[in-house]
Amino acid sequence: MTDEKNINSVRVNAIETAKDIVSGKIGAIAGSRAMTKLLWQAEISESDPDLLSFVAIDSETDDLPVGNEMSHWLPEALQEKDVEIKRCEALYRQAALDACENIIRRWKDLV
């Protein structure tokens, strides 16, 4: 596969992940972590505002367990973090949605 095909494949994955965030299938925190990784691989500018939105959300919530990470935590510790997770999901949801919509629009011709 050529580099361009690899990059386009990553961008298609980013679109699908963005759609999962928009639909609520993936939360803002887990989605931002996934999107940060994908967008680095998609070779966009380090100063891209959408990338920076996801990086900021990831950075602000890096102490919170989500998804598979939760299986490594004690139930008591998860109960304590649950309130913070819910607060951050609500706080960062709109920023994640805005960035997702931009990503979907940016690469819509790939799907």
CNS distance restraints for C-alpha pairs under 8 A (distance, minus, plus):
assign (resid   1 and name CA) (resid   5 and name CA) 6.05 0.50 0.50
assign (resid   1 and name CA) (resid   6 and name CA) 6.48 0.50 0.50
assign (resid   2 and name CA) (resid   6 and name CA) 6.24 0.50 0.50
assign (resid   3 and name CA) (resid   7 and name CA) 6.09 0.50 0.50
assign (resid   4 and name CA) (resid   8 and name CA) 6.06 0.50 0.50
assign (resid   5 and name CA) (resid   9 and name CA) 6.01 0.50 0.50
assign (resid   6 and name CA) (resid  10 and name CA) 6.32 0.50 0.50
assign (resid   7 and name CA) (resid  11 and name CA) 6.20 0.50 0.50
assign (resid   7 and name CA) (resid  41 and name CA) 7.04 0.50 0.50
assign (resid   7 and name CA) (resid  42 and name CA) 5.24 0.50 0.50
assign (resid   7 and name CA) (resid  43 and name CA) 7.19 0.50 0.50
assign (resid   8 and name CA) (resid  12 and name CA) 6.15 0.50 0.50
assign (resid   8 and name CA) (resid  42 and name CA) 7.38 0.50 0.50
assign (resid   8 and name CA) (resid 110 and name CA) 7.14 0.50 0.50
assign (resid   9 and name CA) (resid  13 and name CA) 6.32 0.50 0.50
assign (resid  10 and name CA) (resid  14 and name CA) 6.17 0.50 0.50
assign (resid  10 and name CA) (resid  38 and name CA) 6.33 0.50 0.50
assign (resid  10 and name CA) (resid  39 and name CA) 7.88 0.50 0.50
assign (resid  10 and name CA) (resid  41 and name CA) 6.71 0.50 0.50
assign (resid  10 and name CA) (resid  42 and name CA) 5.72 0.50 0.50
assign (resid  11 and name CA) (resid  15 and name CA) 6.26 0.50 0.50
assign (resid  11 and name CA) (resid  38 and name CA) 7.43 0.50 0.50
assign (resid  11 and name CA) (resid  39 and name CA) 7.50 0.50 0.50
assign (resid  11 and name CA) (resid  42 and name CA) 5.74 0.50 0.50
assign (resid  11 and name CA) (resid 107 and name CA) 7.03 0.50 0.50
assign (resid  11 and name CA) (resid 110 and name CA) 7.89 0.50 0.50
assign (resid  12 and name CA) (resid  16 and name CA) 6.32 0.50 0.50
assign (resid  12 and name CA) (resid 107 and name CA) 7.58 0.50 0.50
assign (resid  12 and name CA) (resid 110 and name CA) 6.50 0.50 0.50
assign (resid  12 and name CA) (resid 111 and name CA) 6.70 0.50 0.50
assign (resid  13 and name CA) (resid  17 and name CA) 6.11 0.50 0.50
assign (resid  13 and name CA) (resid  38 and name CA) 7.51 0.50 0.50
assign (resid  14 and name CA) (resid  18 and name CA) 5.97 0.50 0.50
assign (resid  14 and name CA) (resid  35 and name CA) 6.35 0.50 0.50
assign (resid  14 and name CA) (resid  38 and name CA) 5.99 0.50 0.50
assign (resid  14 and name CA) (resid  39 and name CA) 7.07 0.50 0.50
assign (resid  14 and name CA) (resid 103 and name CA) 7.56 0.50 0.50
assign (resid  15 and name CA) (resid  19 and name CA) 6.16 0.50 0.50
assign (resid  15 and name CA) (resid 100 and name CA) 7.77 0.50 0.50
assign (resid  15 and name CA) (resid 103 and name CA) 6.45 0.50 0.50
assign (resid  15 and name CA) (resid 104 and name CA) 5.24 0.50 0.50
assign (resid  15 and name CA) (resid 107 and name CA) 7.31 0.50 0.50
assign (resid  15 and name CA) (resid 108 and name CA) 7.86 0.50 0.50
assign (resid  16 and name CA) (resid  20 and name CA) 6.29 0.50 0.50
assign (resid  17 and name CA) (resid  21 and name CA) 6.33 0.50 0.50
assign (resid  17 and name CA) (resid  26 and name CA) 7.99 0.50 0.50
assign (resid  17 and name CA) (resid  31 and name CA) 7.09 0.50 0.50
assign (resid  17 and name CA) (resid  34 and name CA) 7.64 0.50 0.50
assign (resid  17 and name CA) (resid  35 and name CA) 7.09 0.50 0.50
assign (resid  18 and name CA) (resid  22 and name CA) 6.23 0.50 0.50
assign (resid  18 and name CA) (resid  31 and name CA) 7.54 0.50 0.50
assign (resid  18 and name CA) (resid  35 and name CA) 7.51 0.50 0.50
assign (resid  18 and name CA) (resid 100 and name CA) 4.85 0.50 0.50
assign (resid  18 and name CA) (resid 101 and name CA) 7.39 0.50 0.50
assign (resid  18 and name CA) (resid 103 and name CA) 7.21 0.50 0.50
assign (resid  18 and name CA) (resid 104 and name CA) 6.84 0.50 0.50
assign (resid  19 and name CA) (resid  23 and name CA) 6.08 0.50 0.50
assign (resid  19 and name CA) (resid 100 and name CA) 7.22 0.50 0.50
assign (resid  19 and name CA) (resid 104 and name CA) 7.54 0.50 0.50
assign (resid  20 and name CA) (resid  24 and name CA) 6.11 0.50 0.50
assign (resid  20 and name CA) (resid  25 and name CA) 5.02 0.50 0.50
assign (resid  20 and name CA) (resid  26 and name CA) 5.55 0.50 0.50
assign (resid  21 and name CA) (resid  25 and name CA) 5.93 0.50 0.50
assign (resid  21 and name CA) (resid  26 and name CA) 4.76 0.50 0.50
assign (resid  21 and name CA) (resid  27 and name CA) 5.97 0.50 0.50
assign (resid  21 and name CA) (resid  28 and name CA) 6.54 0.50 0.50
assign (resid  21 and name CA) (resid  31 and name CA) 6.01 0.50 0.50
assign (resid  21 and name CA) (resid  96 and name CA) 7.80 0.50 0.50
assign (resid  21 and name CA) (resid  97 and name CA) 7.13 0.50 0.50
assign (resid  21 and name CA) (resid 100 and name CA) 7.44 0.50 0.50
assign (resid  22 and name CA) (resid  97 and name CA) 5.86 0.50 0.50
assign (resid  22 and name CA) (resid 100 and name CA) 7.04 0.50 0.50
assign (resid  22 and name CA) (resid 101 and name CA) 7.94 0.50 0.50
assign (resid  26 and name CA) (resid  30 and name CA) 6.53 0.50 0.50
assign (resid  26 and name CA) (resid  31 and name CA) 5.68 0.50 0.50
assign (resid  27 and name CA) (resid  31 and name CA) 5.65 0.50 0.50
assign (resid  27 and name CA) (resid  89 and name CA) 6.79 0.50 0.50
assign (resid  27 and name CA) (resid  93 and name CA) 7.82 0.50 0.50
assign (resid  28 and name CA) (resid  32 and name CA) 5.80 0.50 0.50
assign (resid  28 and name CA) (resid  57 and name CA) 7.97 0.50 0.50
assign (resid  28 and name CA) (resid  89 and name CA) 5.68 0.50 0.50
assign (resid  28 and name CA) (resid  92 and name CA) 6.47 0.50 0.50
assign (resid  28 and name CA) (resid  93 and name CA) 5.33 0.50 0.50
assign (resid  28 and name CA) (resid  96 and name CA) 5.94 0.50 0.50
assign (resid  29 and name CA) (resid  33 and name CA) 6.39 0.50 0.50
assign (resid  29 and name CA) (resid  57 and name CA) 6.67 0.50 0.50
assign (resid  29 and name CA) (resid  58 and name CA) 6.44 0.50 0.50
assign (resid  29 and name CA) (resid  61 and name CA) 6.92 0.50 0.50
assign (resid  29 and name CA) (resid  66 and name CA) 7.32 0.50 0.50
assign (resid  29 and name CA) (resid  88 and name CA) 7.73 0.50 0.50
assign (resid  29 and name CA) (resid  89 and name CA) 6.43 0.50 0.50
assign (resid  29 and name CA) (resid  92 and name CA) 7.85 0.50 0.50
assign (resid  30 and name CA) (resid  34 and name CA) 6.30 0.50 0.50
assign (resid  30 and name CA) (resid  66 and name CA) 6.13 0.50 0.50
assign (resid  30 and name CA) (resid  67 and name CA) 6.78 0.50 0.50
assign (resid  31 and name CA) (resid  35 and name CA) 5.95 0.50 0.50
assign (resid  32 and name CA) (resid  36 and name CA) 5.93 0.50 0.50
assign (resid  32 and name CA) (resid  54 and name CA) 4.72 0.50 0.50
assign (resid  32 and name CA) (resid  55 and name CA) 7.05 0.50 0.50
assign (resid  32 and name CA) (resid  57 and name CA) 6.38 0.50 0.50
assign (resid  32 and name CA) (resid  58 and name CA) 5.87 0.50 0.50
assign (resid  32 and name CA) (resid  96 and name CA) 6.96 0.50 0.50
assign (resid  33 and name CA) (resid  37 and name CA) 6.62 0.50 0.50
assign (resid  33 and name CA) (resid  54 and name CA) 7.03 0.50 0.50
assign (resid  33 and name CA) (resid  55 and name CA) 7.54 0.50 0.50
assign (resid  33 and name CA) (resid  58 and name CA) 5.54 0.50 0.50
assign (resid  34 and name CA) (resid  38 and name CA) 6.31 0.50 0.50
assign (resid  35 and name CA) (resid  39 and name CA) 5.84 0.50 0.50
assign (resid  35 and name CA) (resid  51 and name CA) 7.83 0.50 0.50
assign (resid  35 and name CA) (resid  54 and name CA) 6.65 0.50 0.50
assign (resid  36 and name CA) (resid  40 and name CA) 6.29 0.50 0.50
assign (resid  36 and name CA) (resid  51 and name CA) 6.37 0.50 0.50
assign (resid  36 and name CA) (resid  54 and name CA) 5.75 0.50 0.50
assign (resid  36 and name CA) (resid  55 and name CA) 5.91 0.50 0.50
assign (resid  36 and name CA) (resid  58 and name CA) 7.86 0.50 0.50
assign (resid  37 and name CA) (resid  41 and name CA) 6.53 0.50 0.50
assign (resid  38 and name CA) (resid  42 and name CA) 6.10 0.50 0.50
assign (resid  39 and name CA) (resid  43 and name CA) 6.65 0.50 0.50
assign (resid  39 and name CA) (resid  44 and name CA) 6.56 0.50 0.50
assign (resid  39 and name CA) (resid  51 and name CA) 6.50 0.50 0.50
assign (resid  40 and name CA) (resid  44 and name CA) 6.70 0.50 0.50
assign (resid  40 and name CA) (resid  46 and name CA) 8.00 0.50 0.50
assign (resid  44 and name CA) (resid  48 and name CA) 6.81 0.50 0.50
assign (resid  46 and name CA) (resid  51 and name CA) 7.25 0.50 0.50
assign (resid  46 and name CA) (resid  52 and name CA) 7.64 0.50 0.50
assign (resid  47 and name CA) (resid  51 and name CA) 7.40 0.50 0.50
assign (resid  47 and name CA) (resid  52 and name CA) 6.68 0.50 0.50
assign (resid  48 and name CA) (resid  52 and name CA) 6.15 0.50 0.50
assign (resid  49 and name CA) (resid  53 and name CA) 6.13 0.50 0.50
assign (resid  49 and name CA) (resid  99 and name CA) 7.95 0.50 0.50
assign (resid  50 and name CA) (resid  54 and name CA) 6.55 0.50 0.50
assign (resid  50 and name CA) (resid  99 and name CA) 4.86 0.50 0.50
assign (resid  50 and name CA) (resid 100 and name CA) 7.73 0.50 0.50
assign (resid  50 and name CA) (resid 102 and name CA) 7.25 0.50 0.50
assign (resid  50 and name CA) (resid 103 and name CA) 7.42 0.50 0.50
assign (resid  51 and name CA) (resid  55 and name CA) 6.14 0.50 0.50
assign (resid  51 and name CA) (resid  99 and name CA) 7.83 0.50 0.50
assign (resid  52 and name CA) (resid  56 and name CA) 5.96 0.50 0.50
assign (resid  53 and name CA) (resid  57 and name CA) 6.32 0.50 0.50
assign (resid  53 and name CA) (resid  95 and name CA) 6.78 0.50 0.50
assign (resid  53 and name CA) (resid  96 and name CA) 6.97 0.50 0.50
assign (resid  53 and name CA) (resid  99 and name CA) 6.81 0.50 0.50
assign (resid  54 and name CA) (resid  58 and name CA) 6.09 0.50 0.50
assign (resid  54 and name CA) (resid  96 and name CA) 6.70 0.50 0.50
assign (resid  54 and name CA) (resid  99 and name CA) 7.65 0.50 0.50
assign (resid  55 and name CA) (resid  59 and name CA) 5.98 0.50 0.50
assign (resid  56 and name CA) (resid  60 and name CA) 6.05 0.50 0.50
assign (resid  57 and name CA) (resid  61 and name CA) 6.18 0.50 0.50
assign (resid  57 and name CA) (resid  92 and name CA) 6.73 0.50 0.50
assign (resid  57 and name CA) (resid  96 and name CA) 7.99 0.50 0.50
assign (resid  58 and name CA) (resid  62 and name CA) 5.65 0.50 0.50
assign (resid  61 and name CA) (resid  88 and name CA) 7.41 0.50 0.50
assign (resid  64 and name CA) (resid  81 and name CA) 6.77 0.50 0.50
assign (resid  64 and name CA) (resid  84 and name CA) 7.82 0.50 0.50
assign (resid  64 and name CA) (resid  85 and name CA) 6.51 0.50 0.50
assign (resid  65 and name CA) (resid  69 and name CA) 5.35 0.50 0.50
assign (resid  65 and name CA) (resid  70 and name CA) 5.30 0.50 0.50
assign (resid  65 and name CA) (resid  73 and name CA) 7.94 0.50 0.50
assign (resid  65 and name CA) (resid  78 and name CA) 7.91 0.50 0.50
assign (resid  65 and name CA) (resid  81 and name CA) 7.83 0.50 0.50
assign (resid  66 and name CA) (resid  70 and name CA) 5.62 0.50 0.50
assign (resid  68 and name CA) (resid  72 and name CA) 7.85 0.50 0.50
assign (resid  69 and name CA) (resid  73 and name CA) 7.36 0.50 0.50
assign (resid  70 and name CA) (resid  78 and name CA) 7.32 0.50 0.50
assign (resid  73 and name CA) (resid  77 and name CA) 6.53 0.50 0.50
assign (resid  73 and name CA) (resid  78 and name CA) 6.40 0.50 0.50
assign (resid  74 and name CA) (resid  78 and name CA) 6.30 0.50 0.50
assign (resid  75 and name CA) (resid  79 and name CA) 6.26 0.50 0.50
assign (resid  76 and name CA) (resid  80 and name CA) 6.64 0.50 0.50
assign (resid  77 and name CA) (resid  81 and name CA) 6.39 0.50 0.50
assign (resid  78 and name CA) (resid  82 and name CA) 5.84 0.50 0.50
assign (resid  79 and name CA) (resid  83 and name CA) 7.46 0.50 0.50
assign (resid  80 and name CA) (resid  84 and name CA) 7.75 0.50 0.50
assign (resid  81 and name CA) (resid  85 and name CA) 6.08 0.50 0.50
assign (resid  82 and name CA) (resid  86 and name CA) 6.18 0.50 0.50
assign (resid  83 and name CA) (resid  87 and name CA) 6.22 0.50 0.50
assign (resid  84 and name CA) (resid  88 and name CA) 6.09 0.50 0.50
assign (resid  85 and name CA) (resid  89 and name CA) 6.03 0.50 0.50
assign (resid  86 and name CA) (resid  90 and name CA) 6.30 0.50 0.50
assign (resid  87 and name CA) (resid  91 and name CA) 6.06 0.50 0.50
assign (resid  88 and name CA) (resid  92 and name CA) 5.87 0.50 0.50
assign (resid  88 and name CA) (resid  93 and name CA) 8.00 0.50 0.50
assign (resid  89 and name CA) (resid  93 and name CA) 5.65 0.50 0.50
assign (resid  90 and name CA) (resid  94 and name CA) 7.93 0.50 0.50
assign (resid  92 and name CA) (resid  96 and name CA) 6.24 0.50 0.50
assign (resid  93 and name CA) (resid  97 and name CA) 6.10 0.50 0.50
assign (resid  94 and name CA) (resid  98 and name CA) 6.08 0.50 0.50
assign (resid  95 and name CA) (resid  99 and name CA) 6.30 0.50 0.50
assign (resid  96 and name CA) (resid 100 and name CA) 6.05 0.50 0.50
assign (resid  97 and name CA) (resid 101 and name CA) 6.12 0.50 0.50
assign (resid  98 and name CA) (resid 102 and name CA) 6.38 0.50 0.50
assign (resid  99 and name CA) (resid 103 and name CA) 6.27 0.50 0.50
assign (resid 100 and name CA) (resid 104 and name CA) 6.13 0.50 0.50
assign (resid 101 and name CA) (resid 105 and name CA) 6.09 0.50 0.50
assign (resid 102 and name CA) (resid 106 and name CA) 5.88 0.50 0.50
assign (resid 103 and name CA) (resid 107 and name CA) 6.31 0.50 0.50
assign (resid 104 and name CA) (resid 108 and name CA) 5.61 0.50 0.50
assign (resid 107 and name CA) (resid 111 and name CA) 7.77 0.50 0.50
